[in-house]
Amino acid sequence: TKAARELNVTPAAVSHQIRGLEEYIGVTLFRRTTRSLVLTDQATAAAEALHDAFDRIGQGVESLRSDGRSGKSGALSISVTPAFATRWLVARLPHFQRLHPRIHLRIAASPSPVDFDQEDVDVAVRIGRGGFAGVVAVELFHEWLAPVASPSFLRQHVLRKPVDITRVPMLHDNSMRRAGRPRAWQEWFRIAGAPLAEARRGTQFDDGHLALQAAAAGGGVALGRLVYAVEELAAKRLRIAMRPVIEMDIAYSLLIPESRADLPVVVAFRTWIEAQAADFRDDFAHRFRKSRIRGNAAGTATSNSRRDRS
């Protein structure tokens, strides 16, 4: 049934193809039960080799599609989270398209983990602690967190100590749970030296972009993801309400299936985004040195002499 859905045919048509294949090669591929099909031992042994062969065929076809006099033409499908697309990637894409006008991009926005075997995706950007299995993972930059609010909100509410934040509306970015950080406010209060048992008051958001929008609109104090907040901080739509600024032990990474890592369109995008990430890291560090904000590794206080990293 799942194969039929993927191929956009009926289950009966798939069953007919299976029987025809078994007759053609003279080998039983499936043991049929009342509720399912189970691969036979012969079919299981052949599946791995056939899977690799089809991968090579697919890679060859993609190379043909990407081929051109420059070697950099064709289509590239990129999976990113909605917040990363909105806050970081989309504004930079015109530069990529000027450099590579023959590469046609398709942006797929999803907060879910990417499945390269099931989705029509060439590369992806996700945040996490590493350990991405079965792919080439290229680290781009780390995430930083700090309490942020609108200037008007900060004029109306005096915030001098961490405990003052608990007395005003707090905005919660629950998207950090997908990156393995379910209790970001508690972690910030612990590093600030004011442990907090619970921090559930206020509005909950499952998207970092929405939490920052709410803060900029005067809705409260958000523990903002500064990679997403850089432009609003520069435009003074948001201000960092209080130190510390903490560096998380999670990073944004470009994920590439090993079978597609050498495709010309993928190489072009990887080269470009690595350069963009390096520029962003430099700009990020400059802005934060200028504002005299001291970074903290997640869970570990640091001295002023520590080299700035993003």
Secondary structure, 3 states (H helix, E strand, C coil): CHHHHHHCCCHHHHHHHHHHHHHHHCCCCEEECCCCEEECHHHHHHHHHHHHHHHHHHHHHHHHHHCCCCCCCEEEEEEECHHHHHHHHHHHHHHHHHHCCCEEEEEEECCCCCCCCCCCCCEEEEEECCCCCCEEEEEEEEEEEEEEECHHHHHHCCCCCHHHHCCCCEEEEHHHHHHCCCCHHHHHHHHCCCCCCCCCCCEEECCHHHHHHHHHCCCCEEEEEHHHHHHHHHCCCCEECCCCEEEEEEEEEEEEEHHHCCCHHHHHHHHHHHHHHHHHHHHHHHHHHHCCCCEEECCECCCCCCCCCC
